[in-house]
């Protein structure tokens, strides 16, 4: 399965089986995390075998079955949220290619609990990604149309169309899909107005658009 395939098949899953993630897949996930950390200056980390990072409300109301998760953390820079969104998107889609399911927990995580499982402590945590084998594969959510989130100056090239289609598959806070992507020649801008989660959603959106459009076809303006 490719990352593009994974975009179409991935859906949020909140309840998981007790099947552990095999050692070889843990190694692959950790290798991918290391690549993201090195390339973007982050401190993502995979935790297996406990639910410390999940908040009490989430455990009570939504899921008592989360026992593995990726901590989304990094040094507190101006662009941290966007980088976490970008690399988090890479991780959930990579996990999907490995046959795993995910749930991006943005508002109901336990930062104190998650930090107990980190070796680097002087960082900001802005969410976790639950990961494992879902009890179901999840279901699609209602989506906006391409016309609602995109504008192109002139005849729209196929790469831009492909990028918008991929963007509409991106997970966002409260499923708002508060994107607006504009193209002019090979120059593209992407904005996101989703309040507290705008930075994370922007990073997620940029990752999806790049995968769909192909980074070789355009530049971020």
N, C-alpha and C positions, 0 to 999 in steps of 0.2 A: 504494500500500500504506500502511495506517495503522500507527501504533505497536502497536495491538491485534493487527492481522494479523501484524506482525513478531514479536510474542511467541510466536505459535504456529508460525511458520516457522523461527525462529532455532535453530540447533544449533551446538555447538562444532566448529570446523574448525581443524585443526592444520597442514594442508599446503595450499600455495597455488600458483597458476600464476605465471608471470613477467609476466602482463599488468599494466601500470601502471595506477594509479588515474587516470582522466581529470582534466584540470585543473578542469573545472567541478564535479566531485564533491569534489575537494580543497578548493575554495573553499567549498562547502556545509558540509563537515566542519569547516573552520576557523571558519566563522560560528557553527556550533552549539557548538563548543568555547568560543568567545568568550562566548556567552550563558551557558554553564555557569560559566565562570570569573568572569564579572561577577556573576552571581546568587548564587554560593556562596563566593566568595573563594578560588578555586583557581588552580592553574597547570598545567592540562592542556595538552598540546601534541602536535601531529601531526608525525611524522617519516616522510619518504618516502625510499626509495632506499638504505636500509642496514639491517643487522640488529644494530647495536650494543647495542640494548636487550635482546636475547635472551641468556640465559645459555648457557654452553658445554655444559652437560648437555642442555639443551633442543635445542640445535643438533645435538648428536651423536645423541641417542636419538629425538628426536621430529620435528624439522622444520628443514631447511636452506633453506626456501623463504620465510621471513618477511622481507620487505623494507620493510614499512610498519607503523607502530604508533603508538598514542596513549600518551603517558607520563602516568601517574596520579600527580600531585604537588600539594602544597600546603604552606602554612606549618603547622608542627607544633603544632596545637591539639588539645584533648581530643576533639573530634568530627571530626577530619580523616578517619579511616577511613570513618566513616559517610557523610560528604559525597562521598568518592571513590567509594564503592559506589553511591550514589544517582545521581551524574552519570555514572559509568561505565556504569551500566545504561541511562541515556538515550542515551549514545553508541552502544552496541552495537545497540540497537533502531533508532536513527535510521540507522545504517549499513546495517542490514538493509533498511530502506525504500528505500535507494538501490541495492539489488542487490548489496551487499557482504557478505562473511562475516567473522566475528571469532572470536578465541580470547582469553579473559581469562587472562593469564599472571600468576598470583599468587605462585608459589613458585619459578619458574625464570627470573626476569628478571635482567638485569645493570644494577644501579643506576648503577654507574660509567660503563658504556658509554652508557646512556641520558642521563646528565647531560651528556655531551659535546655533546649536541644541544639543550641548553636554554640560554636566555639568562638566566633567573632561577636562581641557584644555591643560595640559602639556603632551600631547601625540602626536604621529605622525600618521597621517591619510594616508593610502595607498590604497584608492579606496572605492567604495561603491557598494552595490548590490541592484539594482532596484528590487522591488518585488510587485506583485499584480496579477490581473487577465488579462492575455494576450488577445489581439485581435485575436491571433492565438496561436497554441501550438508550433510554431517554426518548424524548419526542421533539419534533421541530416546534419552534415558536412562530407566531405571526410576524411577518417581515414587512418592512416598508418596500416601496418600489424604487427602482433606479432613478426615476424622474424626481423622486422626493429628496434624494440625497446627493445628486450630482448635476454638474453643469460643465459643458465643454464649449469652448469658443471656436466655432466652425464645425466642419464635418468630423464626427466622432470616430477616432481610430479604434480598431478592434482591441488593441491592448488596453485602452481606457475602459471599454465596455467590460472586458474580462476582469479588470481590477475592481470595478464597481460591483460586479457579481460576487467576487470574493469578499469584498467589504461587507456586503449584506449578510454574509455567513458568520461574521465576527460576533463573539459574545460581548455584551455590554451591560453596564450596571442597569438593573431594573428593565432590561431589554428595550431601552429607549432608542437605540440606534440614532443618537443625536449627532450624526455626521453631516458634513457638507464637503464634498470633494469637487474641486474645480480644476479644469485643464485648459492649457493654452500652449499649442505646440507640444513640446515634450516637457513643459513645466507644469508641475502639479502641486496644489496646496490642499491640505486636509485640516479641517477644524472640527472640534467636538465640544458641544455645550451640554455636558451632563453633570454639572455641579461638582461636588466633592470628588467624583471619580473621573473627571474630565481628562486628567493627565494619563491615567491608566488606560482609559478607553481610547485615547488618541494613539498610544503606543500599540495597542491591540489592532486598531484600524490600519495603521501604517504597515504593520507586518502582513496583514491579510491582503491589503492592496498590492504590496510588492510581490507577493506570491502569485496573485492573479494576473497582474499586468506584466510582470517580468522586470526586474530592476534595470535591465539593460535598455529598456525602451523609454525611460523617462527619468527626470530629476525632480527631487523635492525643491520647490521654490522657497 
